Amino acid sequence: MVHSFVIHSLLPGTCRVFYSITFCSDSKANGHVEDRSGRKEKLLAIAQRVQSEYSFKRVTQRSDLYDELLVASAEYGLNLEGGAFRSLRGEPFKSEKAILWLGRDNNGFALVCDTHENRMLAENTLRLLCKFLQPHIKNTSQGTEPVLLVDRIAAIVNRFLPNGQLLFLNHRIIRHFEKELEMLLSA
């Protein structure tokens, strides 16, 4: 099961979470009610780690992020960076989690999953989410907060991750979802 999904900034400096949704909480299993600020801190810690990994990848590849922001790629997936890592028990969650992330320009997308999840399926779902969310996130080259259309983002996330469940999707189902989203978002 997917624990949470986060959209955040990637540029060096202060990491900002633009959108997040938590599907299940660590503390629900233990009978405690986790407060909102605690969840926000955990997701910010994940976003900062993804930002750090993204910056490290950029430095090791010797590509200048600011130059790439000025020259937009015609094809969406060409400059999509990604990775995965594990968070240890207690850092920041009570149990181990697998975090898969993708980054493009100043937008980072991260899925926090249970360690036993199918990682290929999670990565494919994350790529689909990035593809469908990118038109709804207006990115600026200065690193300022993008203009988010939260209701549209929530509709897309809930379509591809219903209640945090990863779905096996073929091209026909994806096309069907795309048509449903077009009708839903045009209204």
Residue pairs with C-beta under 8 A, 6 or more apart in sequence:
1 23
1 24
1 113
1 114
1 117
1 164
1 165
1 166
2 23
2 111
2 112
2 113
2 117
2 122
2 161
2 164
2 165
2 166
3 22
3 23
3 24
3 26
3 93
3 97
3 112
3 113
3 114
3 164
4 20
4 21
4 22
4 23
4 39
4 43
4 46
4 111
4 112
4 164
5 20
5 21
5 23
5 109
5 110
5 111
5 112
5 129
5 157
5 161
6 17
6 19
6 20
6 43
6 46
6 47
6 50
6 108
6 109
6 110
6 112
7 17
7 18
7 19
7 20
7 107
7 108
7 109
7 133
7 137
7 148
7 153
8 15
8 16
8 17
8 18
8 47
8 50
8 51
8 107
8 108
8 110
9 15
9 16
9 18
9 47
9 51
9 106
9 107
9 108
9 143
9 145
10 50
10 51
10 54
10 55
10 65
10 103
10 105
10 106
10 107
10 108
11 65
11 106
11 143
12 51
12 55
12 65
13 143
15 44
15 47
15 48
15 51
16 47
16 145
17 40
17 43
17 44
17 47
18 107
18 137
18 145
18 146
18 148
19 148
19 150
19 153
20 40
20 43
21 154
21 157
22 39
22 43
23 161
23 163
23 164
24 164
25 34
25 39
26 34
26 93
26 94
26 95
27 33
27 34
27 94
28 34
30 94
41 92
42 92
42 93
43 112
45 91
45 92
46 87
46 92
46 99
46 110
46 112
47 108
47 110
49 85
49 87
49 99
50 83
50 99
50 101
50 103
50 108
50 110
51 108
53 83
53 85
53 101
54 81
54 83
54 101
54 103
54 108
57 81
57 83
58 64
58 65
58 81
66 141
68 79
68 105
69 105
69 106
69 141
70 141
73 79
76 104
76 131
76 134
77 127
77 131
79 104
79 105
80 102
80 103
80 104
80 127
80 130
81 102
81 103
81 104
82 100
82 101
82 102
82 103
82 123
82 126
83 100
83 101
84 98
84 99
84 100
84 101
84 119
84 123
85 98
85 99
86 96
86 97
86 98
86 99
86 115
87 93
87 96
87 97
87 99
87 112
88 96
89 95
89 96
93 112
95 114
95 115
96 115
97 112
97 113
97 114
97 115
98 112
98 113
98 114
98 115
98 117
98 119
98 122
99 110
99 111
99 112
99 113
100 110
100 111
100 113
100 119
100 122
100 123
100 126
101 108
101 109
101 110
101 111
101 126
102 108
102 109
102 126
102 127
102 130
103 109
104 130
104 134
105 139
105 141
106 139
106 140
106 141
106 143
106 146
107 134
107 137
107 139
107 146
109 126
109 129
109 130
109 133
111 122
111 125
111 126
113 119
113 122
113 166
117 166
118 166
121 166
121 168
122 166
124 169
125 160
125 161
125 166
125 167
125 169
128 160
128 169
128 174
129 156
129 157
129 160
129 161
132 156
132 160
132 178
132 181
133 153
133 156
133 157
136 148
136 149
136 152
136 153
136 156
137 146
137 147
137 148
137 153
138 146
138 147
139 146
140 146
152 185
155 181
155 184
155 185
156 181
159 177
159 180
159 181
160 167
160 169
160 177
161 167
167 173
169 177
